[in-house]
Amino acid sequence: MTPASGLPAWDENTVYVGGDRVLYQGVEYRAKWWTKGQRPDQGGPWERVGDSQANQSSEWQATVAYSGGAEVEYNNQRYQAKWWTQGDKPGSAAVWQLL
């Protein structure tokens, strides 16, 4: 089903390639590379459209892949990723810089 925005809703059975855009829980995402089955809100091959993940802070999750510049909250402190990371805990890994 295509919502009024003209973008299709994300579907776990669809193959997406770089540049494809979808709506997931009312938020627009763009695929950075080939993907199938990975939810857009978990990062990795997906990036939010309209508001850069680098400027958007959210609670750190071990299962999410973060690109350089992404900001997260962890133990009531804000961190920024220096490069791509997944599973590296803020405050105990060199990839994270305390802001």
Phi and psi restraints in degrees (range 20) as a CNS / XPLOR table:
assign (resid 1 and name C) (resid 2 and name N)
       (resid 2 and name CA) (resid 2 and name C) 1.0 -104.7 20.0 2
assign (resid 2 and name N) (resid 2 and name CA)
       (resid 2 and name C) (resid 3 and name N) 1.0 117.0 20.0 2
assign (resid 2 and name C) (resid 3 and name N)
       (resid 3 and name CA) (resid 3 and name C) 1.0 -65.2 20.0 2
assign (resid 3 and name N) (resid 3 and name CA)
       (resid 3 and name C) (resid 4 and name N) 1.0 172.6 20.0 2
assign (resid 3 and name C) (resid 4 and name N)
       (resid 4 and name CA) (resid 4 and name C) 1.0 -56.6 20.0 2
assign (resid 4 and name N) (resid 4 and name CA)
       (resid 4 and name C) (resid 5 and name N) 1.0 -25.4 20.0 2
assign (resid 4 and name C) (resid 5 and name N)
       (resid 5 and name CA) (resid 5 and name C) 1.0 -68.7 20.0 2
assign (resid 5 and name N) (resid 5 and name CA)
       (resid 5 and name C) (resid 6 and name N) 1.0 -14.3 20.0 2
assign (resid 5 and name C) (resid 6 and name N)
       (resid 6 and name CA) (resid 6 and name C) 1.0 90.7 20.0 2
assign (resid 6 and name N) (resid 6 and name CA)
       (resid 6 and name C) (resid 7 and name N) 1.0 -9.1 20.0 2
assign (resid 6 and name C) (resid 7 and name N)
       (resid 7 and name CA) (resid 7 and name C) 1.0 -92.9 20.0 2
assign (resid 7 and name N) (resid 7 and name CA)
       (resid 7 and name C) (resid 8 and name N) 1.0 141.9 20.0 2
assign (resid 7 and name C) (resid 8 and name N)
       (resid 8 and name CA) (resid 8 and name C) 1.0 -74.2 20.0 2
assign (resid 8 and name N) (resid 8 and name CA)
       (resid 8 and name C) (resid 9 and name N) 1.0 152.0 20.0 2
assign (resid 8 and name C) (resid 9 and name N)
       (resid 9 and name CA) (resid 9 and name C) 1.0 -73.6 20.0 2
assign (resid 9 and name N) (resid 9 and name CA)
       (resid 9 and name C) (resid 10 and name N) 1.0 144.6 20.0 2
assign (resid 9 and name C) (resid 10 and name N)
       (resid 10 and name CA) (resid 10 and name C) 1.0 -60.0 20.0 2
assign (resid 10 and name N) (resid 10 and name CA)
       (resid 10 and name C) (resid 11 and name N) 1.0 140.2 20.0 2
assign (resid 10 and name C) (resid 11 and name N)
       (resid 11 and name CA) (resid 11 and name C) 1.0 -132.9 20.0 2
assign (resid 11 and name N) (resid 11 and name CA)
       (resid 11 and name C) (resid 12 and name N) 1.0 124.6 20.0 2
assign (resid 11 and name C) (resid 12 and name N)
       (resid 12 and name CA) (resid 12 and name C) 1.0 -62.8 20.0 2
assign (resid 12 and name N) (resid 12 and name CA)
       (resid 12 and name C) (resid 13 and name N) 1.0 -18.0 20.0 2
assign (resid 12 and name C) (resid 13 and name N)
       (resid 13 and name CA) (resid 13 and name C) 1.0 -96.3 20.0 2
assign (resid 13 and name N) (resid 13 and name CA)
       (resid 13 and name C) (resid 14 and name N) 1.0 -0.2 20.0 2
assign (resid 13 and name C) (resid 14 and name N)
       (resid 14 and name CA) (resid 14 and name C) 1.0 -94.3 20.0 2
assign (resid 14 and name N) (resid 14 and name CA)
       (resid 14 and name C) (resid 15 and name N) 1.0 140.6 20.0 2
assign (resid 14 and name C) (resid 15 and name N)
       (resid 15 and name CA) (resid 15 and name C) 1.0 -88.8 20.0 2
assign (resid 15 and name N) (resid 15 and name CA)
       (resid 15 and name C) (resid 16 and name N) 1.0 128.4 20.0 2
assign (resid 15 and name C) (resid 16 and name N)
       (resid 16 and name CA) (resid 16 and name C) 1.0 -115.0 20.0 2
assign (resid 16 and name N) (resid 16 and name CA)
       (resid 16 and name C) (resid 17 and name N) 1.0 146.5 20.0 2
assign (resid 16 and name C) (resid 17 and name N)
       (resid 17 and name CA) (resid 17 and name C) 1.0 -119.4 20.0 2
assign (resid 17 and name N) (resid 17 and name CA)
       (resid 17 and name C) (resid 18 and name N) 1.0 165.9 20.0 2
assign (resid 17 and name C) (resid 18 and name N)
       (resid 18 and name CA) (resid 18 and name C) 1.0 -49.0 20.0 2
assign (resid 18 and name N) (resid 18 and name CA)
       (resid 18 and name C) (resid 19 and name N) 1.0 129.0 20.0 2
assign (resid 18 and name C) (resid 19 and name N)
       (resid 19 and name CA) (resid 19 and name C) 1.0 99.4 20.0 2
assign (resid 19 and name N) (resid 19 and name CA)
       (resid 19 and name C) (resid 20 and name N) 1.0 -19.7 20.0 2
assign (resid 19 and name C) (resid 20 and name N)
       (resid 20 and name CA) (resid 20 and name C) 1.0 -63.2 20.0 2
assign (resid 20 and name N) (resid 20 and name CA)
       (resid 20 and name C) (resid 21 and name N) 1.0 141.1 20.0 2
assign (resid 20 and name C) (resid 21 and name N)
       (resid 21 and name CA) (resid 21 and name C) 1.0 -119.5 20.0 2
assign (resid 21 and name N) (resid 21 and name CA)
       (resid 21 and name C) (resid 22 and name N) 1.0 142.6 20.0 2
assign (resid 21 and name C) (resid 22 and name N)
       (resid 22 and name CA) (resid 22 and name C) 1.0 -142.3 20.0 2
assign (resid 22 and name N) (resid 22 and name CA)
       (resid 22 and name C) (resid 23 and name N) 1.0 166.1 20.0 2
assign (resid 22 and name C) (resid 23 and name N)
       (resid 23 and name CA) (resid 23 and name C) 1.0 -106.6 20.0 2
assign (resid 23 and name N) (resid 23 and name CA)
       (resid 23 and name C) (resid 24 and name N) 1.0 134.4 20.0 2
assign (resid 23 and name C) (resid 24 and name N)
       (resid 24 and name CA) (resid 24 and name C) 1.0 -136.6 20.0 2
assign (resid 24 and name N) (resid 24 and name CA)
       (resid 24 and name C) (resid 25 and name N) 1.0 117.9 20.0 2
assign (resid 24 and name C) (resid 25 and name N)
       (resid 25 and name CA) (resid 25 and name C) 1.0 51.1 20.0 2
assign (resid 25 and name N) (resid 25 and name CA)
       (resid 25 and name C) (resid 26 and name N) 1.0 41.8 20.0 2
assign (resid 25 and name C) (resid 26 and name N)
       (resid 26 and name CA) (resid 26 and name C) 1.0 80.3 20.0 2
assign (resid 26 and name N) (resid 26 and name CA)
       (resid 26 and name C) (resid 27 and name N) 1.0 3.1 20.0 2
assign (resid 26 and name C) (resid 27 and name N)
       (resid 27 and name CA) (resid 27 and name C) 1.0 -113.5 20.0 2
assign (resid 27 and name N) (resid 27 and name CA)
       (resid 27 and name C) (resid 28 and name N) 1.0 138.6 20.0 2
assign (resid 27 and name C) (resid 28 and name N)
       (resid 28 and name CA) (resid 28 and name C) 1.0 -85.8 20.0 2
assign (resid 28 and name N) (resid 28 and name CA)
       (resid 28 and name C) (resid 29 and name N) 1.0 133.7 20.0 2
assign (resid 28 and name C) (resid 29 and name N)
       (resid 29 and name CA) (resid 29 and name C) 1.0 -128.6 20.0 2
assign (resid 29 and name N) (resid 29 and name CA)
       (resid 29 and name C) (resid 30 and name N) 1.0 153.5 20.0 2
assign (resid 29 and name C) (resid 30 and name N)
       (resid 30 and name CA) (resid 30 and name C) 1.0 -124.0 20.0 2
assign (resid 30 and name N) (resid 30 and name CA)
       (resid 30 and name C) (resid 31 and name N) 1.0 133.8 20.0 2
assign (resid 30 and name C) (resid 31 and name N)
       (resid 31 and name CA) (resid 31 and name C) 1.0 -74.6 20.0 2
assign (resid 31 and name N) (resid 31 and name CA)
       (resid 31 and name C) (resid 32 and name N) 1.0 135.0 20.0 2
assign (resid 31 and name C) (resid 32 and name N)
       (resid 32 and name CA) (resid 32 and name C) 1.0 -90.0 20.0 2
assign (resid 32 and name N) (resid 32 and name CA)
       (resid 32 and name C) (resid 33 and name N) 1.0 -24.4 20.0 2
assign (resid 32 and name C) (resid 33 and name N)
       (resid 33 and name CA) (resid 33 and name C) 1.0 -159.7 20.0 2
assign (resid 33 and name N) (resid 33 and name CA)
       (resid 33 and name C) (resid 34 and name N) 1.0 -176.0 20.0 2
assign (resid 33 and name C) (resid 34 and name N)
       (resid 34 and name CA) (resid 34 and name C) 1.0 -58.4 20.0 2
assign (resid 34 and name N) (resid 34 and name CA)
       (resid 34 and name C) (resid 35 and name N) 1.0 137.2 20.0 2
assign (resid 34 and name C) (resid 35 and name N)
       (resid 35 and name CA) (resid 35 and name C) 1.0 -158.1 20.0 2
assign (resid 35 and name N) (resid 35 and name CA)
       (resid 35 and name C) (resid 36 and name N) 1.0 152.4 20.0 2
assign (resid 35 and name C) (resid 36 and name N)
       (resid 36 and name CA) (resid 36 and name C) 1.0 -150.9 20.0 2
assign (resid 36 and name N) (resid 36 and name CA)
       (resid 36 and name C) (resid 37 and name N) 1.0 126.3 20.0 2
assign (resid 36 and name C) (resid 37 and name N)
       (resid 37 and name CA) (resid 37 and name C) 1.0 86.6 20.0 2
assign (resid 37 and name N) (resid 37 and name CA)
       (resid 37 and name C) (resid 38 and name N) 1.0 -11.2 20.0 2
assign (resid 37 and name C) (resid 38 and name N)
       (resid 38 and name CA) (resid 38 and name C) 1.0 -89.6 20.0 2
assign (resid 38 and name N) (resid 38 and name CA)
       (resid 38 and name C) (resid 39 and name N) 1.0 122.8 20.0 2
assign (resid 38 and name C) (resid 39 and name N)
       (resid 39 and name CA) (resid 39 and name C) 1.0 -61.9 20.0 2
assign (resid 39 and name N) (resid 39 and name CA)
       (resid 39 and name C) (resid 40 and name N) 1.0 137.7 20.0 2
assign (resid 39 and name C) (resid 40 and name N)
       (resid 40 and name CA) (resid 40 and name C) 1.0 -59.1 20.0 2
assign (resid 40 and name N) (resid 40 and name CA)
       (resid 40 and name C) (resid 41 and name N) 1.0 -31.8 20.0 2
assign (resid 40 and name C) (resid 41 and name N)
       (resid 41 and name CA) (resid 41 and name C) 1.0 -74.2 20.0 2
assign (resid 41 and name N) (resid 41 and name CA)
       (resid 41 and name C) (resid 42 and name N) 1.0 -0.9 20.0 2
assign (resid 41 and name C) (resid 42 and name N)
       (resid 42 and name CA) (resid 42 and name C) 1.0 -101.3 20.0 2
assign (resid 42 and name N) (resid 42 and name CA)
       (resid 42 and name C) (resid 43 and name N) 1.0 12.0 20.0 2
assign (resid 42 and name C) (resid 43 and name N)
       (resid 43 and name CA) (resid 43 and name C) 1.0 73.0 20.0 2
assign (resid 43 and name N) (resid 43 and name CA)
       (resid 43 and name C) (resid 44 and name N) 1.0 -132.8 20.0 2
assign (resid 43 and name C) (resid 44 and name N)
       (resid 44 and name CA) (resid 44 and name C) 1.0 60.6 20.0 2
assign (resid 44 and name N) (resid 44 and name CA)
       (resid 44 and name C) (resid 45 and name N) 1.0 -115.8 20.0 2
assign (resid 44 and name C) (resid 45 and name N)
       (resid 45 and name CA) (resid 45 and name C) 1.0 -77.2 20.0 2
assign (resid 45 and name N) (resid 45 and name CA)
       (resid 45 and name C) (resid 46 and name N) 1.0 -1.4 20.0 2
assign (resid 45 and name C) (resid 46 and name N)
       (resid 46 and name CA) (resid 46 and name C) 1.0 -112.1 20.0 2
assign (resid 46 and name N) (resid 46 and name CA)
       (resid 46 and name C) (resid 47 and name N) 1.0 146.4 20.0 2
assign (resid 46 and name C) (resid 47 and name N)
       (resid 47 and name CA) (resid 47 and name C) 1.0 -135.3 20.0 2
assign (resid 47 and name N) (resid 47 and name CA)
       (resid 47 and name C) (resid 48 and name N) 1.0 144.2 20.0 2
assign (resid 47 and name C) (resid 48 and name N)
       (resid 48 and name CA) (resid 48 and name C) 1.0 -68.4 20.0 2
assign (resid 48 and name N) (resid 48 and name CA)
       (resid 48 and name C) (resid 49 and name N) 1.0 144.1 20.0 2
assign (resid 48 and name C) (resid 49 and name N)
       (resid 49 and name CA) (resid 49 and name C) 1.0 -102.8 20.0 2
assign (resid 49 and name N) (resid 49 and name CA)
       (resid 49 and name C) (resid 50 and name N) 1.0 138.2 20.0 2
assign (resid 49 and name C) (resid 50 and name N)
       (resid 50 and name CA) (resid 50 and name C) 1.0 100.2 20.0 2
assign (resid 50 and name N) (resid 50 and name CA)
       (resid 50 and name C) (resid 51 and name N) 1.0 -35.4 20.0 2
assign (resid 50 and name C) (resid 51 and name N)
       (resid 51 and name CA) (resid 51 and name C) 1.0 -138.0 20.0 2
assign (resid 51 and name N) (resid 51 and name CA)
       (resid 51 and name C) (resid 52 and name N) 1.0 114.3 20.0 2
assign (resid 51 and name C) (resid 52 and name N)
       (resid 52 and name CA) (resid 52 and name C) 1.0 -56.7 20.0 2
assign (resid 52 and name N) (resid 52 and name CA)
       (resid 52 and name C) (resid 53 and name N) 1.0 134.8 20.0 2
assign (resid 52 and name C) (resid 53 and name N)
       (resid 53 and name CA) (resid 53 and name C) 1.0 -61.0 20.0 2
assign (resid 53 and name N) (resid 53 and name CA)
       (resid 53 and name C) (resid 54 and name N) 1.0 -29.2 20.0 2
assign (resid 53 and name C) (resid 54 and name N)
       (resid 54 and name CA) (resid 54 and name C) 1.0 -63.0 20.0 2
assign (resid 54 and name N) (resid 54 and name CA)
       (resid 54 and name C) (resid 55 and name N) 1.0 -27.9 20.0 2
assign (resid 54 and name C) (resid 55 and name N)
       (resid 55 and name CA) (resid 55 and name C) 1.0 -102.3 20.0 2
assign (resid 55 and name N) (resid 55 and name CA)
       (resid 55 and name C) (resid 56 and name N) 1.0 3.9 20.0 2
assign (resid 55 and name C) (resid 56 and name N)
       (resid 56 and name CA) (resid 56 and name C) 1.0 -113.9 20.0 2
assign (resid 56 and name N) (resid 56 and name CA)
       (resid 56 and name C) (resid 57 and name N) 1.0 123.7 20.0 2
assign (resid 56 and name C) (resid 57 and name N)
       (resid 57 and name CA) (resid 57 and name C) 1.0 -101.6 20.0 2
assign (resid 57 and name N) (resid 57 and name CA)
       (resid 57 and name C) (resid 58 and name N) 1.0 135.8 20.0 2
assign (resid 57 and name C) (resid 58 and name N)
       (resid 58 and name CA) (resid 58 and name C) 1.0 -143.2 20.0 2
assign (resid 58 and name N) (resid 58 and name CA)
       (resid 58 and name C) (resid 59 and name N) 1.0 167.9 20.0 2
assign (resid 58 and name C) (resid 59 and name N)
       (resid 59 and name CA) (resid 59 and name C) 1.0 -64.6 20.0 2
assign (resid 59 and name N) (resid 59 and name CA)
       (resid 59 and name C) (resid 60 and name N) 1.0 130.7 20.0 2
assign (resid 59 and name C) (resid 60 and name N)
       (resid 60 and name CA) (resid 60 and name C) 1.0 -61.1 20.0 2
assign (resid 60 and name N) (resid 60 and name CA)
       (resid 60 and name C) (resid 61 and name N) 1.0 139.4 20.0 2
assign (resid 60 and name C) (resid 61 and name N)
       (resid 61 and name CA) (resid 61 and name C) 1.0 -133.2 20.0 2
assign (resid 61 and name N) (resid 61 and name CA)
       (resid 61 and name C) (resid 62 and name N) 1.0 130.9 20.0 2
assign (resid 61 and name C) (resid 62 and name N)
       (resid 62 and name CA) (resid 62 and name C) 1.0 -61.7 20.0 2
assign (resid 62 and name N) (resid 62 and name CA)
       (resid 62 and name C) (resid 63 and name N) 1.0 -28.4 20.0 2
assign (resid 62 and name C) (resid 63 and name N)
       (resid 63 and name CA) (resid 63 and name C) 1.0 -86.4 20.0 2
assign (resid 63 and name N) (resid 63 and name CA)
       (resid 63 and name C) (resid 64 and name N) 1.0 -7.5 20.0 2
assign (resid 63 and name C) (resid 64 and name N)
       (resid 64 and name CA) (resid 64 and name C) 1.0 -91.1 20.0 2
assign (resid 64 and name N) (resid 64 and name CA)
       (resid 64 and name C) (resid 65 and name N) 1.0 137.2 20.0 2
assign (resid 64 and name C) (resid 65 and name N)
       (resid 65 and name CA) (resid 65 and name C) 1.0 -90.9 20.0 2
assign (resid 65 and name N) (resid 65 and name CA)
       (resid 65 and name C) (resid 66 and name N) 1.0 127.9 20.0 2
assign (resid 65 and name C) (resid 66 and name N)
       (resid 66 and name CA) (resid 66 and name C) 1.0 -111.3 20.0 2
assign (resid 66 and name N) (resid 66 and name CA)
       (resid 66 and name C) (resid 67 and name N) 1.0 138.0 20.0 2
assign (resid 66 and name C) (resid 67 and name N)
       (resid 67 and name CA) (resid 67 and name C) 1.0 -87.7 20.0 2
assign (resid 67 and name N) (resid 67 and name CA)
       (resid 67 and name C) (resid 68 and name N) 1.0 161.5 20.0 2
assign (resid 67 and name C) (resid 68 and name N)
       (resid 68 and name CA) (resid 68 and name C) 1.0 -55.8 20.0 2
assign (resid 68 and name N) (resid 68 and name CA)
       (resid 68 and name C) (resid 69 and name N) 1.0 135.1 20.0 2
assign (resid 68 and name C) (resid 69 and name N)
       (resid 69 and name CA) (resid 69 and name C) 1.0 97.6 20.0 2
assign (resid 69 and name N) (resid 69 and name CA)
       (resid 69 and name C) (resid 70 and name N) 1.0 -15.8 20.0 2
assign (resid 69 and name C) (resid 70 and name N)
       (resid 70 and name CA) (resid 70 and name C) 1.0 -65.6 20.0 2
assign (resid 70 and name N) (resid 70 and name CA)
       (resid 70 and name C) (resid 71 and name N) 1.0 142.3 20.0 2
assign (resid 70 and name C) (resid 71 and name N)
       (resid 71 and name CA) (resid 71 and name C) 1.0 -114.3 20.0 2
assign (resid 71 and name N) (resid 71 and name CA)
       (resid 71 and name C) (resid 72 and name N) 1.0 139.7 20.0 2
assign (resid 71 and name C) (resid 72 and name N)
       (resid 72 and name CA) (resid 72 and name C) 1.0 -137.3 20.0 2
assign (resid 72 and name N) (resid 72 and name CA)
       (resid 72 and name C) (resid 73 and name N) 1.0 161.2 20.0 2
assign (resid 72 and name C) (resid 73 and name N)
       (resid 73 and name CA) (resid 73 and name C) 1.0 -104.0 20.0 2
assign (resid 73 and name N) (resid 73 and name CA)
       (resid 73 and name C) (resid 74 and name N) 1.0 136.2 20.0 2
assign (resid 73 and name C) (resid 74 and name N)
       (resid 74 and name CA) (resid 74 and name C) 1.0 -151.7 20.0 2
assign (resid 74 and name N) (resid 74 and name CA)
       (resid 74 and name C) (resid 75 and name N) 1.0 125.4 20.0 2
assign (resid 74 and name C) (resid 75 and name N)
       (resid 75 and name CA) (resid 75 and name C) 1.0 51.6 20.0 2
assign (resid 75 and name N) (resid 75 and name CA)
       (resid 75 and name C) (resid 76 and name N) 1.0 45.0 20.0 2
assign (resid 75 and name C) (resid 76 and name N)
       (resid 76 and name CA) (resid 76 and name C) 1.0 61.9 20.0 2
assign (resid 76 and name N) (resid 76 and name CA)
       (resid 76 and name C) (resid 77 and name N) 1.0 24.2 20.0 2
assign (resid 76 and name C) (resid 77 and name N)
       (resid 77 and name CA) (resid 77 and name C) 1.0 -129.3 20.0 2
assign (resid 77 and name N) (resid 77 and name CA)
       (resid 77 and name C) (resid 78 and name N) 1.0 153.9 20.0 2
assign (resid 77 and name C) (resid 78 and name N)
       (resid 78 and name CA) (resid 78 and name C) 1.0 -103.9 20.0 2
assign (resid 78 and name N) (resid 78 and name CA)
       (resid 78 and name C) (resid 79 and name N) 1.0 135.2 20.0 2
assign (resid 78 and name C) (resid 79 and name N)
       (resid 79 and name CA) (resid 79 and name C) 1.0 -128.4 20.0 2
assign (resid 79 and name N) (resid 79 and name CA)
       (resid 79 and name C) (resid 80 and name N) 1.0 154.7 20.0 2
assign (resid 79 and name C) (resid 80 and name N)
       (resid 80 and name CA) (resid 80 and name C) 1.0 -124.8 20.0 2
assign (resid 80 and name N) (resid 80 and name CA)
       (resid 80 and name C) (resid 81 and name N) 1.0 134.3 20.0 2
assign (resid 80 and name C) (resid 81 and name N)
       (resid 81 and name CA) (resid 81 and name C) 1.0 -75.2 20.0 2
assign (resid 81 and name N) (resid 81 and name CA)
       (resid 81 and name C) (resid 82 and name N) 1.0 134.3 20.0 2
assign (resid 81 and name C) (resid 82 and name N)
       (resid 82 and name CA) (resid 82 and name C) 1.0 -83.2 20.0 2
assign (resid 82 and name N) (resid 82 and name CA)
       (resid 82 and name C) (resid 83 and name N) 1.0 -28.1 20.0 2
assign (resid 82 and name C) (resid 83 and name N)
       (resid 83 and name CA) (resid 83 and name C) 1.0 -155.3 20.0 2
assign (resid 83 and name N) (resid 83 and name CA)
       (resid 83 and name C) (resid 84 and name N) 1.0 -178.0 20.0 2
assign (resid 83 and name C) (resid 84 and name N)
       (resid 84 and name CA) (resid 84 and name C) 1.0 -58.3 20.0 2
assign (resid 84 and name N) (resid 84 and name CA)
       (resid 84 and name C) (resid 85 and name N) 1.0 138.6 20.0 2
assign (resid 84 and name C) (resid 85 and name N)
       (resid 85 and name CA) (resid 85 and name C) 1.0 -155.4 20.0 2
assign (resid 85 and name N) (resid 85 and name CA)
       (resid 85 and name C) (resid 86 and name N) 1.0 151.2 20.0 2
assign (resid 85 and name C) (resid 86 and name N)
       (resid 86 and name CA) (resid 86 and name C) 1.0 -150.7 20.0 2
assign (resid 86 and name N) (resid 86 and name CA)
       (resid 86 and name C) (resid 87 and name N) 1.0 124.9 20.0 2
assign (resid 86 and name C) (resid 87 and name N)
       (resid 87 and name CA) (resid 87 and name C) 1.0 86.4 20.0 2
assign (resid 87 and name N) (resid 87 and name CA)
       (resid 87 and name C) (resid 88 and name N) 1.0 -9.0 20.0 2
assign (resid 87 and name C) (resid 88 and name N)
       (resid 88 and name CA) (resid 88 and name C) 1.0 -82.1 20.0 2
assign (resid 88 and name N) (resid 88 and name CA)
       (resid 88 and name C) (resid 89 and name N) 1.0 120.9 20.0 2
assign (resid 88 and name C) (resid 89 and name N)
       (resid 89 and name CA) (resid 89 and name C) 1.0 -73.1 20.0 2
assign (resid 89 and name N) (resid 89 and name CA)
       (resid 89 and name C) (resid 90 and name N) 1.0 128.6 20.0 2
assign (resid 89 and name C) (resid 90 and name N)
       (resid 90 and name CA) (resid 90 and name C) 1.0 -58.3 20.0 2
assign (resid 90 and name N) (resid 90 and name CA)
       (resid 90 and name C) (resid 91 and name N) 1.0 140.4 20.0 2
assign (resid 90 and name C) (resid 91 and name N)
       (resid 91 and name CA) (resid 91 and name C) 1.0 90.6 20.0 2
assign (resid 91 and name N) (resid 91 and name CA)
       (resid 91 and name C) (resid 92 and name N) 1.0 -16.3 20.0 2
assign (resid 91 and name C) (resid 92 and name N)
       (resid 92 and name CA) (resid 92 and name C) 1.0 -130.9 20.0 2
assign (resid 92 and name N) (resid 92 and name CA)
       (resid 92 and name C) (resid 93 and name N) 1.0 6.8 20.0 2
assign (resid 92 and name C) (resid 93 and name N)
       (resid 93 and name CA) (resid 93 and name C) 1.0 -131.7 20.0 2
assign (resid 93 and name N) (resid 93 and name CA)
       (resid 93 and name C) (resid 94 and name N) 1.0 140.8 20.0 2
assign (resid 93 and name C) (resid 94 and name N)
       (resid 94 and name CA) (resid 94 and name C) 1.0 -63.4 20.0 2
assign (resid 94 and name N) (resid 94 and name CA)
       (resid 94 and name C) (resid 95 and name N) 1.0 -19.8 20.0 2
assign (resid 94 and name C) (resid 95 and name N)
       (resid 95 and name CA) (resid 95 and name C) 1.0 -68.1 20.0 2
assign (resid 95 and name N) (resid 95 and name CA)
       (resid 95 and name C) (resid 96 and name N) 1.0 -22.0 20.0 2
assign (resid 95 and name C) (resid 96 and name N)
       (resid 96 and name CA) (resid 96 and name C) 1.0 -101.5 20.0 2
assign (resid 96 and name N) (resid 96 and name CA)
       (resid 96 and name C) (resid 97 and name N) 1.0 133.4 20.0 2
assign (resid 96 and name C) (resid 97 and name N)
       (resid 97 and name CA) (resid 97 and name C) 1.0 -111.9 20.0 2
assign (resid 97 and name N) (resid 97 and name CA)
       (resid 97 and name C) (resid 98 and name N) 1.0 128.9 20.0 2
assign (resid 97 and name C) (resid 98 and name N)
       (resid 98 and name CA) (resid 98 and name C) 1.0 -71.5 20.0 2
assign (resid 98 and name N) (resid 98 and name CA)
       (resid 98 and name C) (resid 99 and name N) 1.0 131.4 20.0 2
